[in-house]
């Protein structure tokens, strides 16, 4: 079970085939600003901000990833993550990752189910979205 980002990195490098991590940084808008209306379930719109793909070995830590992302844009609340497996001992390339990143961004825009992805907030808390 993956409880934090470090677990994700460890599991990624221990797979039979090399992995590339696909990360969609997204911003959540909306929801209630009235504390009396806020409950465990919050509603609002989530929109893609930027995408990146990296080999697990290229990521020093969650904190370093956040700092790198913030250098590009601070307008994000969540990182939505998927893994892409390589073949024959070779890791997928950035070109291999592009259509999957586009699919992730388009799926987010269309309101598709996000349960197949790992999602972390800026503080590395795992998030469940339905």
C-alpha positions, -999 to +999 in steps of 0.1 A: +000+000+000+012+035-009+008+058+021+031+086+010+052+098-019+084+081-007+065+048-009+055+055-044+091+061-054+103+029-037+076+008-053+083+024-087+120+015-087+113-021-075+090-030-105+101-057-130+102-031-158+114+005-155+087+030-148+080+066-158+058+087-134+032+108-151+022+138-130-007+162-136-007+192-114-042+204-109-060+233-092-093+229-073-117+258-073-151+261-058-166+244-029-183+261+000-167+291+017-192+287+046-176+265+073-211+253+084-216+238+049-182+222+047-183+185+054-160+155+047-171+157+011-163+189-008-174+198-043-159+220-069-141+221-102-107+207-108-087+219-137-053+209-151-024+233-146+007+215-159+020+180-167+054+165-162+069+130-166+099+118-148+118+087-140+115+079-103+153+083-100+150+119-112+129+129-082+149+136-051+119+140-028+083+153-026+096+186-013+120+190-042+092+181-067+069+208-051+097+234-053+104+226-089+067+228-098+063+261-079+091+276-100+068+271-130+034+278-113+021+280-078-015+277-090-020+241-081-034+221-051-030+185-061-007+162-080-025+134-098+000+105-105+001+075-128+029+051-137+038+040-172+057+008-174+086+002-198+093-029-219+123-051-223+142-034-196+139+001-212+120+029-195+093+047-214+104+080-230+089+114-227+074+109-261+058+076-249+043+095-220+028+124-239-004+107-250-011+094-215-005+128-200-029+143-225-054+116-216-051+124-179-056+161-185-086+155-208-101+130-184-098+156-156-115+183-177-143+158-186-149+148-150-138+112-154-133+089-125-099+097-108-099+066-085-072+049-107-047+076-099-027+084-068-034+119-057-015+140-032-021+175-019+007+201-015+015+187+020+019+151+007-014+140+021-031+113+001-064+125-014-094+104-025-115+119-052-147+104-066 
